[in-house]
Amino acid sequence: MTYDRLVCANCAAPVSEGRCPVCRASRERLQQQSGLTGLFAQVSPATLVVLLVALIAVGLLATGGLTPG
């Protein structure tokens, strides 16, 4: 989840603004946790489906189950 849509329970402001210590702490924690997860969170579902189909096609070509042409 991205912190730009979260609302702080302490001050009722968006966490991304960091108005209070609770917001700033939550924002910092979410930024630290969004390493590789953040990368995959930005990939659209359509892109994932295309990558999956391509991976299956490569696997079939490698095993000889699909002949090109």
Residue pairs with C-beta under 8 A, 6 or more apart in sequence:
1 30
2 30
2 34
2 41
3 15
3 16
3 26
3 27
3 30
3 31
4 14
4 15
4 16
5 14
6 14
6 15
6 16
6 26
6 30
7 13
7 14
7 15
8 14
8 15
8 19
8 20
8 22
8 23
8 26
9 22
10 20
10 22
10 23
11 19
11 20
11 22
11 23
13 19
13 20
13 23
14 23
15 23
15 26
15 27
15 30
16 27
17 23
18 24
18 27
34 41
57 66
60 66
61 68
